[in-house]
Amino acid sequence: MNIAILGAGAWGSALSVALSPRHRVALWTRDPAHAAKLLASRMNDYLPGIALPPGVLATHDAREALRDCELVIAATPTAGLREALAKLPTAPGGMSLLWACKGFELHTARLPHEIVAESLPRWEEAGALSGPSFALEVARGLPAALTVASRDAAFARSAAAALHHAPLRIYSSGDVVGVELGGALKNIMAIAAGICDGLGLGANARAALVTRGLAEMARLGVRMGGEPDTFMGLTGLGDLVLTATGDLSRNRTVGMRIASGVPVERILAELGHVAEGVSSARAARALARRHGVDMPITDAVCAVLFEGRAPMAAVQELLAREARTE
């Protein structure tokens, strides 16, 4: 299959490495200097120590990347998804589309599938590619499992089958809303877990936070039309556990550095990568209020990120909540 990956950050580059043994892959970056560097060195600063395979075409020319393309994978941050989709024709012309970004659009609070529906309403074979996956581990060829979610069940199955090969296991789902909300909300919980770890509150506290965080995710997800089982699967529990506990997690890193007293603005400036949980927190809180869903951990993260609440004070407020049934 001819695949064009839009976005040459860590995740897009990792997918190009993982998929190139079985597919012809073109990797598009909007920055001509970045494309020239990839062509010259075959190395990407986002993936230290990983070389792009010789068969991967790196280019800043979207028309070149899309030539003879059968599947487009948009691997930009959610903030850049709309811009990337503008590179595609309004009619698919034999191409299908997956997006591999997580989170909400900053100013609209749209989920990725809503952005796609607005930008490319005639593209029917389209879906989300999500799951617990650190880009560096995927690029190294370590085992991982992902999910393709689409309202077109036949497309979800065919896309999963095309991308499925060891060490990548690809599953299919029809629950686009649940899969996307799992991918967005787990980043907020990972910031909370990082704060918990950074304050030295122990493994018991982290386990409680992850468990109750999953309950928050499922409450909002089901209220917005997601399926309960989705939140117990790869894109819910699986992605949450990875992001809340893994040392490669950008969002957990944000939380740990907040706990040590570093301002959020400085953390984001020094991180060098996108931490979607920061931008997702406001949108998640607004959606929770709109749908009448109680999300105390999300509220606490927002208070710390945006309202100057001290991390330990936010923890104490969570601990002081009244006892209730689980």
Residue pairs with C-beta under 8 A, 6 or more apart in sequence:
1 22
1 23
1 24
1 70
1 71
1 162
2 23
2 24
2 26
2 68
2 69
2 70
2 71
3 19
3 23
3 24
3 25
3 26
3 69
3 70
3 71
3 72
3 73
4 25
4 26
4 28
4 65
4 66
4 69
4 71
4 72
4 73
5 12
5 15
5 16
5 19
5 25
5 26
5 27
5 28
5 65
5 72
5 73
5 75
6 12
6 28
6 62
6 65
6 72
6 73
6 74
6 75
6 76
6 84
6 87
7 28
7 29
7 74
7 75
7 76
7 77
7 80
7 84
8 16
8 27
8 28
8 29
8 34
8 35
8 38
8 44
8 46
8 58
9 46
9 75
9 76
9 77
9 273
9 274
10 44
10 46
10 47
10 135
10 136
10 273
11 75
11 100
11 133
11 135
12 27
12 73
12 75
12 76
12 100
13 27
13 44
13 46
13 47
13 50
13 52
13 135
13 139
14 47
14 50
14 135
14 136
14 138
14 139
15 73
15 75
15 100
15 138
16 25
16 27
16 52
16 53
16 56
17 47
17 50
17 52
17 53
17 56
17 138
17 139
18 138
18 139
18 141
18 168
19 25
19 163
20 53
20 55
20 56
21 53
21 165
22 165
23 162
24 55
25 55
25 56
25 57
26 56
26 57
26 58
26 59
26 64
26 65
26 66
26 67
26 69
27 38
27 52
27 56
27 57
27 58
27 59
27 65
28 59
28 60
28 61
28 62
28 65
28 87
29 35
29 38
29 58
29 59
29 60
30 60
30 83
31 60
32 60
34 60
35 58
35 59
35 60
37 43
38 44
38 52
38 58
39 58
42 51
42 52
42 54
43 50
43 51
43 52
44 50
44 52
46 135
46 273
47 135
47 136
47 139
48 136
50 136
50 139
50 140
52 58
57 64
57 65
59 65
62 87
66 72
66 87
66 88
66 95
69 95
70 94
70 95
70 96
71 95
71 96
71 97
71 98
71 159
71 162
72 88
72 95
72 96
72 97
72 98
73 97
73 98
73 99
73 100
73 129
74 81
74 84
74 85
74 97
74 98
74 99
74 100
74 101
75 99
75 100
75 101
76 83
76 84
76 101
77 101
77 103
77 274
77 276
78 101
78 102
78 103
78 104
78 105
78 112
78 115
78 276
78 279
79 105
79 106
79 274
79 279
80 101
81 99
81 101
81 105
81 112
81 115
81 116
82 105
82 115
82 119
85 115
85 116
85 119
85 120
86 119
88 95
88 97
88 120
88 123
89 95
90 120
90 122
91 122
92 120
92 122
92 123
92 124
92 125
96 123
96 125
96 126
96 155
96 159
97 116
97 120
97 123
97 125
97 126
97 127
98 126
98 127
98 128
98 129
98 148
98 159
99 112
99 113
99 116
99 126
99 127
99 128
99 129
100 128
100 129
100 130
101 112
102 112
102 130
102 180
102 183
102 184
102 187
102 276
103 183
103 184
103 187
103 276
103 277
103 279
103 280
104 110
104 111
104 184
104 279
104 280
104 283
104 284
105 111
105 115
106 279
106 283
108 115
109 283
109 286
109 287
110 118
111 177
111 180
111 181
111 184
112 128
112 180
113 126
113 128
113 176
113 177
113 180
116 123
116 126
120 126
124 152
124 155
125 150
125 152
125 155
126 150
126 152
126 155
127 148
127 149
127 150
127 151
127 152
127 155
127 156
127 159
127 176
128 147
128 148
128 149
128 150
128 176
128 179
128 180
128 183
129 146
129 147
129 148
129 163
130 146
130 147
130 149
130 179
130 180
130 182
130 183
130 234
130 235
130 239
131 144
131 145
131 146
131 147
131 234
131 235
131 238
131 239
132 144
132 145
132 234
132 235
132 238
132 239
132 241
132 242
132 243
133 144
133 146
133 242
134 242
134 246
134 248
134 249
136 248
137 144
137 248
138 144
138 168
141 167
142 167
143 166
143 167
143 168
143 169
144 167
144 168
144 169
145 168
145 169
145 170
145 171
145 234
145 238
146 163
146 168
146 169
146 170
146 171
146 234
147 160
147 170
147 171
147 172
147 173
147 179
147 233
147 234
147 235
148 156
148 159
148 160
148 163
148 170
148 171
148 172
148 173
149 156
149 172
149 173
149 174
149 175
149 176
149 178
149 179
149 180
149 235
150 156
150 159
150 172
150 173
150 174
150 176
151 174
151 176
153 172
153 174
156 172
156 173
156 174
157 172
159 170
159 172
160 170
160 171
160 172
161 170
163 170
164 170
171 234
173 179
173 230
173 233
173 235
175 226
175 227
175 230
177 221
177 224
177 225
177 226
178 221
178 225
178 226
178 227
178 230
178 231
178 235
178 236
179 226
179 230
179 235
181 217
181 220
181 221
181 224
181 226
182 217
182 221
182 226
182 230
182 231
182 235
182 236
182 239
182 240
183 235
183 239
184 276
184 280
184 283
184 284
185 216
185 217
185 220
185 221
185 280
185 284
185 298
186 213
186 217
186 236
186 239
186 240
186 243
186 244
187 243
187 251
187 275
187 276
187 277
187 280
188 213
188 251
188 277
188 280
188 281
188 284
188 297
188 298
188 301
189 209
189 210
189 213
189 214
189 216
189 217
189 240
189 243
189 244
189 297
190 240
190 243
190 244
190 249
190 251
190 252
190 255
190 277
191 251
191 252
191 254
191 255
191 258
191 275
191 277
191 278
191 281
191 301
191 305
192 209
192 213
192 244
192 255
192 297
192 300
192 301
193 206
193 209
193 210
193 213
193 244
193 245
193 252
193 255
194 244
194 249
194 251
194 252
194 253
194 254
194 255
194 256
194 257
194 258
194 259
195 255
195 256
195 258
195 259
195 301
195 304
195 311
195 314
195 315
196 205
196 206
196 209
196 255
196 259
196 315
197 206
197 252
197 255
197 256
197 259
198 255
198 256
198 257
198 258
198 259
198 260
198 311
199 259
199 311
199 312
199 315
201 315
206 244
206 245
209 244
209 297
210 240
210 241
210 244
210 245
212 297
213 240
213 244
213 297
214 231
214 236
214 237
214 240
215 326
216 293
216 294
216 295
216 296
216 297
216 298
217 231
217 236
217 240
218 228
218 231
218 236
219 293
219 294
219 295
220 284
220 287
220 288
220 291
220 293
220 295
221 230
221 231
221 236
222 228
222 231
223 291
223 292
223 293
224 287
224 291
230 236
231 237
242 249
243 249
243 251
243 252
244 252
245 252
246 252
250 271
250 273
250 274
250 275
251 275
251 276
251 277
251 278
253 267
253 271
253 275
254 264
254 267
254 268
254 271
254 275
254 277
254 278
257 267
258 264
258 267
258 304
258 305
258 311
259 311
264 278
264 305
267 275
268 275
268 278
277 301
278 305
281 298
281 301
281 302
281 305
281 306
282 302
282 306
284 295
284 298
285 295
285 298
285 299
285 302
287 293
288 294
288 295
288 298
296 318
296 321
297 318
300 309
300 314
300 315
300 317
300 318
301 314
303 309
303 314
304 310
304 311
304 314
